[in-house]
Amino acid sequence: MPAPLTLPRIAWGDPSSAHRVLLVHGLGSSAALMWRLGDALAASGRYAVAVDLRGHGEAPRALDYSVGAYAADLAVTRPDGGGPWDAVVGHSLGGASSTVAAASSPEWTRRLVLLDPAIVVDGRDATIVRKSQERAFADPRIEVVQQEHPHWHPQDWELKVDAVRRASAWAIEQTSAQNRPWDVRADAARLTVPTHVIGADPTVYSLFTGEGAAEVLAANPRISMSVVAGAGHSLHRDKPEESIRQLLEALA
């Protein structure tokens, strides 16, 4: 793996809790945007830690924005005091990089929960992701986020704008450019920890769906899946209550 960076952290809950969960955001996002999950995990008695990925938020900048580089940073991100995470929850790019980290370092976490993970991003999906990020950086105003996602919580509007303003536009661009092909199916097949995918609704928009999802599930019996009906790719912001219900069920 590439040389790792040290990622900044924020946290929810009691640091003395025996149940420690790492939250990993998606492309163009931030640790703070995982607030709804962190708050729910803390309320359930867990200690939740979220990180800013390289090139995002307060994290260090670098030249390498391959999924492998993101994964290298995560693999050295451990709970205070050492040992494995009880679970790692990763969204989109965070899901892909968490998959690579867990496949490469099986002792890193006891369980994975992947929120509409970017296991394969090519063709139409690659274009959609690239154009979505270009739109976000071209006009990072809260009014634009409100119009595009009127059902999000007001704090999600605020934090999405903050995430875009603090991220490196070059890093976001390079994440698409440096991952061609973007394909971590082989890593998913090597996972040895129980892994649950919470997918977005394909009738809205999902990265993990159809034949590609079926192939990943068939290749590794440790991977299971559920879907949040009516939610798009950012399912934890589109349908937070149902996403949290399925997350807690996966961690039970």
Secondary structure, 3 states (H helix, E strand, C coil): CCCCCCCCEEEECCCCCCCEEEEECCCCCCCHHHHHHHHHHHHCCCEEEEECCCCCCCCCCCCCCCHHHHHHHHHCCCCCCCCCECEEEEECHHHHHHHHHHHHCCCCECCEEEECCCCEECHHHHHHHHHHHHHHHHCCCHHHHHHHCCCCCHHHHHHHHHHHHHCCHHHHHHHHHCCCCEECHHHHHHCCCCEEEEECCCCCCCCCCHHHHHHHHHHCCCEEEEECCCCCCCHHHHCHHHHHHHHHHHHC
